Amino acid sequence: MNDTRNETEPETSGVPAADRPGEKKTGRPRRRAVIAAVAVVAVCAGGFAAWRVHENRLDEQARADCSRAAKTLDASRAAWEKLLRDAKKGAGTIQTGQVKDAKTVDALKKAMDAKAPTGSASCTAGDRKDVEASSTAIRKAARAYDADAKALKDAAKAVETSKLDKTVADATKLLDDTKGKVKDDRTRQTLDKAIKARDEQAIATAVKAVNDSKAAKERADAEAKARKEAEEAAAAAARQQSAAYSAYSSDSYGYGSGYSNSGYSSSNTGYSGGSYSSGSTASTPATSTPSQSTGSSSGNSSSSSSGGSIHYSWEDNTGDQYDCKPGKFCPLG
């Protein structure tokens, strides 16, 4: 029967196999090996996972670093482009004749002609090494833009400073040259203050005021000179007219004025003649022969003429016959 047991078999149902006498102990090491293997696998899996996490973190960090470099590049490029635009509109328009040092203009042109960095880089393509290489290239390009921007900024500033230096020098010369030559000297005082402050706009305004004041004085001086010359000319004309009038009066009323007495006759002498002239400018009268009156008297005078002159007989008397004193005039009649 199935329920019949071998009475000769020892009772072992309650004893573990490992503790049973005469059996090999093989179960425990196997479990330990499995556990160890599982542990190794777990450690390896954990290590790989940790390594992968670390690698992912490094990749993300590289890409983030590349992105920051790209932003820096964009900022550097934008700054350089703005400086270039400003230079083309401002300092780049200044010519060599407007500055004290012409070399500054040449330096600015060279800075404006600088070539922008070329090439391309990606912060997403490739592995971490590719991204890191891209970051390096981007930073290099950014540094190039920064260097070009600095050179451009310095060159533009040098040109503007040189222009101001020339403005100050020209204004100083104007200040010196206009001393005592302006209508309002306060304009020169304002210019002097602007020069000391090196204020280009104030200098420009003051220079215009000084030039206007100088021109105003020149006009006033020219007008005054013209008036003076006109007055002197009028005075000279008046003196000339007065001299001419005096000369005319002398010729008309003075000796040798051409006074003539024509048709003179004397009843006492019985002389009737032509013209008598005392002046050298009078015409020589025709020769006249005095006529003797029929009623002669001892006091009659006679005259004869030759060559246009008249001689009276009474001119030869001594004054006795007329009771005249010698050397005195004795009237006729």
C-alpha positions in Angstrom: 0.0 0.0 0.0 1.0 3.5 -0.6 0.8 4.4 3.0 3.3 1.7 4.0 6.6 3.3 4.9 10.0 1.8 5.0 10.5 1.4 8.6 14.2 1.2 8.0 14.4 4.8 6.6 15.2 7.4 9.2 12.8 10.1 9.9 14.1 13.3 8.2 11.0 15.3 7.3 11.6 17.8 10.0 15.3 18.4 9.4 16.6 20.8 6.7 18.5 19.2 3.9 21.6 21.2 4.7 21.6 19.8 8.2 20.8 16.4 7.2 23.6 14.0 8.0 25.4 12.7 5.0 24.1 15.4 2.4 26.3 17.9 0.6 25.9 21.6 1.5 25.5 23.3 -2.0 22.5 25.7 -1.7 24.0 28.5 0.3 27.0 29.3 -1.9 24.8 29.4 -4.9 22.6 32.0 -3.4 25.5 34.0 -2.4 26.8 33.9 -5.9 23.5 35.0 -7.3 23.3 37.8 -4.8 26.8 38.9 -5.6 26.1 38.8 -9.3 23.0 40.7 -8.9 24.9 43.2 -6.8 27.6 43.6 -9.4 25.0 44.1 -12.1 23.3 46.6 -9.9 26.5 48.4 -9.2 27.4 48.4 -12.9 24.0 49.6 -13.9 24.1 52.3 -11.3 27.6 53.3 -12.3 26.6 53.5 -15.9 23.5 55.4 -15.1 25.6 57.8 -13.0 28.1 58.1 -15.7 25.4 58.8 -18.3 23.9 61.4 -16.0 27.3 63.0 -15.6 27.9 62.9 -19.3 24.5 64.4 -20.0 25.2 67.1 -17.5 28.6 67.9 -19.3 26.9 68.0 -22.6 24.2 70.3 -21.4 26.9 72.5 -19.8 28.9 72.6 -23.0 25.9 73.6 -25.0 24.9 76.2 -22.4 28.4 77.6 -22.5 28.3 77.7 -26.2 25.0 79.5 -26.1 26.5 82.1 -23.8 29.4 82.6 -26.1 27.1 83.0 -29.0 25.2 85.8 -27.2 28.5 87.4 -26.4 29.4 87.3 -30.0 26.1 88.8 -31.0 26.6 91.7 -28.5 30.2 92.3 -29.7 29.1 92.3 -33.3 26.3 94.7 -32.6 28.5 97.1 -30.7 31.1 97.1 -33.6 28.4 97.7 -36.2 26.9 100.6 -34.2 30.4 102.2 -33.8 31.0 101.8 -37.5 27.6 103.4 -38.4 28.3 106.3 -36.0 31.8 106.8 -37.4 30.6 106.9 -41.0 28.1 109.6 -40.0 30.3 111.5 -37.6 34.1 111.3 -37.2 34.4 109.6 -40.6 33.1 112.7 -42.4 35.9 114.9 -40.9 38.6 115.8 -43.5 42.3 116.3 -42.9 42.0 120.1 -43.2 39.7 120.1 -40.3 42.0 118.5 -37.8 45.3 119.5 -36.2 46.9 116.1 -36.9 46.1 114.6 -40.3 47.4 111.2 -39.2 44.3 110.6 -37.0 42.1 110.7 -40.1 44.2 108.0 -41.8 44.0 105.8 -38.7 40.3 106.1 -38.6 39.9 105.1 -42.2 42.0 102.1 -41.5 39.9 101.1 -38.5 36.7 101.5 -40.5 38.0 99.2 -43.2 38.7 96.3 -40.8 37.3 93.0 -41.9 34.7 91.3 -39.9 35.4 87.8 -38.6 34.2 85.0 -40.9 33.1 81.4 -40.4 30.3 79.6 -38.7 29.8 77.5 -35.6 26.9 75.5 -34.1 26.1 74.9 -30.5 23.8 72.0 -31.2 25.4 69.9 -33.9 27.8 67.1 -33.0 29.0 65.8 -29.7 30.4 67.7 -26.8 33.8 68.1 -28.3 32.2 69.6 -31.4 30.2 72.0 -29.2 33.2 72.9 -27.2 35.1 73.6 -30.4 32.3 75.8 -31.6 32.4 77.7 -28.3 36.1 78.3 -28.8 35.6 79.7 -32.3 32.7 81.9 -31.2 34.7 83.4 -28.4 37.6 84.1 -30.7 35.3 85.9 -33.1 33.8 87.9 -30.3 37.2 88.9 -29.1 38.0 90.0 -32.7 34.9 92.2 -32.8 35.8 93.7 -29.4 39.3 94.5 -30.6 38.0 96.1 -33.8 35.4 98.0 -31.9 38.0 99.4 -29.5 40.3 100.4 -32.3 37.5 102.1 -34.1 36.3 103.9 -31.0 39.8 105.1 -30.2 40.4 106.2 -33.8 37.1 108.1 -33.9 37.9 109.8 -30.6 41.4 110.8 -31.8 39.9 112.5 -34.9 37.3 114.3 -32.8 40.0 115.4 -30.3 42.3 116.6 -33.1 39.4 118.5 -34.6 38.7 120.2 -31.3 42.4 121.0 -31.0 42.3 122.8 -34.3 39.1 124.6 -33.4 40.6 125.9 -30.2 43.8 126.9 -32.0 41.9 128.8 -34.7 39.6 130.4 -32.1 42.7 131.5 -30.0 44.2 133.1 -33.1 40.9 134.9 -33.8 40.8 136.1 -30.2 44.4 137.5 -30.6 43.8 139.1 -34.0 40.6 140.9 -33.1 41.9 142.7 -30.1 40.6 146.3 -30.5 39.0 145.4 -33.8 35.5 144.5 -32.7 32.5 146.7 -32.1 31.6 144.9 -28.8 34.5 143.5 -26.9 32.2 141.3 -24.8 32.0 138.9 -27.7 35.8 138.3 -27.3 35.3 137.7 -23.6 32.7 135.1 -24.3 35.0 133.4 -26.8 37.8 133.4 -24.3 35.6 131.5 -21.8 34.5 129.0 -24.4 38.2 128.3 -25.4 39.2 127.6 -21.8 36.2 125.2 -21.4 37.1 123.5 -24.7 33.4 123.6 -25.5 33.2 123.1 -29.3 29.6 124.2 -29.7 30.2 127.3 -27.4 33.3 128.1 -29.4 31.5 128.0 -32.7 28.8 130.3 -31.4 31.3 132.7 -29.9 33.4 132.7 -33.1 30.4 133.8 -35.1 29.6 136.6 -32.7 33.2 137.9 -32.8 33.3 137.8 -36.6 29.9 139.6 -36.7 31.2 142.2 -34.3 34.4 142.6 -36.3 32.5 143.1 -39.5 30.2 145.7 -37.8 33.2 147.7 -36.7 34.8 147.5 -40.1 31.6 148.8 -41.6 31.4 151.6 -39.0 35.1 152.5 -39.6 34.5 152.5 -43.4 31.5 154.8 -43.1 33.4 157.1 -40.7 36.4 157.2 -43.1 34.0 157.9 -46.0 32.4 160.7 -44.1 35.8 162.2 -43.1 37.0 162.0 -46.7 33.8 163.6 -47.9 34.2 166.4 -45.3 37.8 166.9 -46.3 36.9 167.0 -50.0 34.1 169.5 -49.3 36.5 171.7 -47.2 39.1 171.5 -50.0 36.5 172.5 -52.5 35.4 175.3 -50.3 39.0 176.6 -49.9 39.6 176.4 -53.7 36.3 178.2 -54.4 37.3 180.9 -51.8 40.7 181.3 -53.4 39.2 181.6 -56.8 36.7 184.2 -55.6 39.5 186.1 -54.0 41.6 186.0 -57.1 38.6 187.2 -59.2 37.9 190.1 -56.8 41.6 191.2 -56.9 41.5 191.2 -60.7 38.2 193.1 -60.8 39.0 195.9 -58.2 42.7 196.0 -57.6 45.5 197.5 -59.5 45.7 196.3 -63.0 42.1 195.4 -63.0 41.5 196.8 -66.4 39.7 199.9 -65.3 39.2 202.3 -68.2 37.9 205.8 -68.6 36.8 206.7 -72.1 35.6 209.9 -73.6 37.4 212.0 -70.9 37.4 215.7 -71.8 38.4 218.8 -70.0 37.0 222.2 -70.6 39.9 223.9 -69.1 42.4 222.2 -71.2 40.2 221.9 -74.2 41.3 218.2 -74.5 39.1 215.7 -75.7 40.7 212.3 -76.1 40.0 208.7 -76.6 40.6 206.2 -73.8 42.8 206.3 -70.8 43.8 203.1 -69.2 45.8 202.6 -66.1 46.1 198.9 -66.3 48.4 196.7 -68.3 45.5 194.5 -69.5 43.6 197.5 -71.1 43.7 197.8 -74.9 46.1 200.4 -76.2 44.0 203.5 -77.2 44.3 205.0 -80.6 46.7 207.9 -80.8 45.0 211.2 -79.9 46.1 214.7 -80.7 44.8 217.2 -78.2 43.0 220.2 -79.8 43.6 223.8 -78.7 40.6 225.8 -77.8 40.1 229.0 -79.6 39.9 230.8 -76.4 43.4 230.1 -75.2 44.7 231.1 -71.8 48.1 231.1 -70.2 47.0 228.2 -68.1 46.2 225.9 -70.9 47.8 222.6 -70.9 48.9 220.6 -73.8 49.6 217.0 -74.3 51.0 214.8 -76.9 50.8 211.1 -77.3 52.9 208.6 -79.0 52.8 204.8 -78.9 49.5 204.8 -77.1 50.6 206.9 -74.0 49.4 210.4 -73.1 51.6 213.1 -71.8 50.2 216.3 -70.3 52.0 219.6 -70.3 51.2 220.3 -66.7 53.1 217.2 -65.7 56.3 219.2 -66.4 55.5 222.2 -64.4 57.1 222.9 -61.1 53.9 224.1 -59.5 54.8 227.7 -59.5 52.3 228.8 -62.0 49.5 227.2 -60.0 50.9 227.8 -56.6 51.4 224.0 -56.3 54.1 222.5 -54.3 56.6 220.3 -56.1 55.8 216.7 -55.8 52.1 217.3 -55.2 49.2 216.8 -57.5 47.7 219.9 -58.9 44.2 219.6 -60.3 43.4 221.0 -63.7 41.2 224.1 -63.9 
